[in-house]
C-alpha cells in the first residue's frame, strides 16, 4: 500500500536524532503506527491478540525484556502497559544514545500511572488526521512557513478544489483509511465507525471505567451541534439531558469530557486575551472543537449532498477543517492555536502561535462574499494592538506577523491592506 508522506515525518526524524525516544500520540486511526514503521527497525505491537498475554506476563516481571531489539524499536499502543514508560526512560539512560525507541499512543495516560515525566529522555509530538496537503487535495502552492519567514511577500495562487470537493473532503475527514479508498461511500463510513468505536468501546477501556455508550454519544452530539462556538458547559449539559431525558450530573459530564479529551477526540480551543480590552469585554470560554471535522458531520447525520444545502452549518465545519490543517502544517514549529472574541463583535477565528513568539491572526470564511468582513476584523484587531503599544509603552504586545483570511474559494492573493487571502486548497506547511 502506498505511503502518503506526512508533514510530521520531518519532525519524527529530527526528534530521533535529538532524543533517546519519541512518543507519537493522537487520535486512533490517524496513521501513527504506519508513519512510525517508516523509521522503526523492530516492532512490538501490544494489541496483538496472539502475543498480548505473553507481553503482559513479561511486563509484570521483567519489562525491560520487551525493549530488546534493533533500534529504533517501535512500541505500538504503549499505554496498554504503562510500566513500559519508565522502562524506556531507564533504558535510554543506560544506553546514552539517541533514536532508541518510538512509542505510539491513542490516549493519554494519567500521571499517577508513571513515575517519571520522561523529560529530557522522551520527546512528545501530536499527530492529527491528514491535512488536505497530505491527502493530495491541496495543490500546496502557498507555503505557510514561507509566509511567516517573508511576511511581505506577494502571492498568486489558484485552488483546483471545487466547493463540492471541499465539502466531501470535510465530511470524509483526514482518516488515512478513508483517504486511500476510491469508494466514496466506504470513505464516508469511516467517521461513523470511529464515533461508534469511541462510544461503545474506547470511552470505557481508556481507564477501565465502565461508561454509558448512549450518554457518550449524546455528549458528542451536543458538541457537534455547538461546534466552533463558545457554548457554555451548562447549556451543553442541558442539551444532553433534554435530548433523551437521560440523567447526567455536572460531575459525570465533566468526567466524560475528560475521557474524550484523553482520547484526543475533543480538542477545545482556549481564548487569547491580550490586554487591548478590559477583561470584562473579552470572551474567555472554550471554543468547541473536534480533532477532525468529519466527527461533527457524522454525529449530525449529514451527508455531502445535505451539507451543500446547509452552508451556514458547513461554515462551522469549514473552520474545523482549517484548524486541523493549520496545526498539521506547523507541527515542527511547536505551534498552538487560540481564538479572539470580544463583546463588541471583533474576532479572529484562529490565533496561530508559533513556538518562537510569532503569530498569525486568521479568519475562516467559506465564501468570497465574506472576505471583506473577515479582513476588516483582522485589520481592526491589528490597529487595537498598535494603539495599545502607543499608549502602554511599558507593556507592549507583539504585533501579528500575518493577517490571513482562509477561504473555500479559488484565488489566493495579498490585499492592499496586507491581509492574505488564501484558499485552503492552496495551503501547505
Secondary structure, DSSP 8 states (H G I E B T S, - for coil): ------THHHHHHHHHTTSSEEEEE-STTSSHHHHHHTT-SEEEETT-TTTHHHHHHHHHHHGGGGG-SSSSEEEETGGGGTHHHHHHHHHHHHHT-SS-EEEEESS---GGG-S---TTTEEEEE--S--TTTTT-S---EEHHHHHHSTT---EEE----HHHHHHHHHH-S-HHHHH-S-HHHHHHHHHHHHHHIIIIIHHHTTT----HHHHHHHHHHHHHTTTS---HHHHHHHHHHHHT----HHHHHHHHHHHHHTTSB--B-B---TTS-GGGB--S-B--BSSHHHHHHHHT--HHHHTT-HHHHHHHHHHHHHHHHHHHTGGGT-EEEEEEBTTS-EEEEEEE-TTS-EEEEEEESSGGGHHHHHHHHHHHHHHHHHHHHH-GGG-----SEEEEEESSSEEEE-TTS-EEEEGGGEE-
